[in-house]
Amino acid sequence: MSGSPVERPGLLALAGVPSERIAAWLDRAETFLAGGDAPRADFGGQAPLAGRIVAHLFMEDSTRTRLAFEVATMRLGGRVIAATAAGSSISKGESLLDTARNLAAMGVDAIVVRTAASGGAAQIAQRLDVPVVNGGDGRHEHPTQALLDLLTLRRAMGSLKGVRVGIVGDIANSRVARSDVHGLRALGAEPVLIGPPTLVPRTLSGLATATGGPPIEIEHDFDRVLPSLGAVVMLRMQRERAAADAVAADYPKGYRLNRERAAKMPDRAPILHPGPVNRGYEIEPEVADDPRRSLVLRQVGHGVAVRMAVLESMLSA
Ligand code: CP
């Protein structure tokens, strides 16, 4: 098995996924939203996941991804079982792959994996005959986060063609940034990676070259580039991945999104953040909560809708 996200009934990465497939997931997610900010009703009629069981295998903590997949599965009429590092035999030394093999042996219909190991979701998918969805693997990808970011931007702005979207912060450690780059490029937007050289080295301009894309713009001066951005995605400093320590004290001076910086962007340019938010560090609370510009909580509701679209496309008969 190749593990390619376009050949298998699973979702491991957005790199290489055709724009038509991405647009189809977003269009379907829109129908689940029914004009609101989150799906509010269970699927009417023949529920697409009736009788299906989705297993969660989350080896890193999660609030949004794990619970949004759970709500999405329930809205579609399916059920969820969950294994986490604490409380499963992983604590006795069983490997993630062996744990996934045991879930597959129980006959589950899909597995959603979060792991600190980059490529960990693909390793499981290559060895099991069960659809696997990557819920975030190390520094590699977080494809459903990117889908919800794309849906949020598309609903706020219409077409993303030619829109310069700043992705700001700890890019070196960010799976969200990698998936966002691929998704934004697929929909015709222009991602700009912004942050200090330690977190945004120039080598990251080659992030999309494996899929045939031109170099990505790298910018170390946030204040200079702000007026040209149509939207920003502010990232969390990933202290658990330990690369941020060198810049931690200086970072807010150059990169925290405060009211003065937000005012330099075009009026009403959307502000996104995948969460969890380090309030006061990478973004000022007044900006994170600004009802005119911040779409942070809308992203969360949209996360249920895109996960419904992905699960339905994989599991409905
Ligand atoms: N955005 C995101 O992945 O959040 P969680 O870690 O809470 O799932």
Residues whose N, C-alpha, C, O or C-beta is under 5 A from the ligand:
A	BS01	CP	D61 S62 T63 R64 T65 R66 P274 G275 P276
